[in-house]
């Protein structure tokens, strides 16, 4: 017969092992599912609808032209967004200590740089594909 202490240890070890098994199974299923799904929304749409090569080419051109139009619109509206963004950032800064403000400002600069790189890459790809 097991003592109460041994029973408690057995329950803890069993619970831990079940957690490891369930966690590993979940990770495996997520990895398997993401490997099956296309990572590109266009590719998912193309697979679902069954585009021909000619359709793929024309649809990509249309989507890239649309992306350029969105970017033009975004550029025109950018000053208005910038005013709102700057006001929001200032309100947040007003709540922070000087040390926190410096860190917050650095974080914002990094985020702005990442966003600009992403936008520049998207503009280049859309312009290249639109030709």
Secondary structure as UniProt FT lines:
FT   HELIX           4..36
FT   HELIX           41..49
FT   HELIX           53..94
FT   HELIX           98..130
//
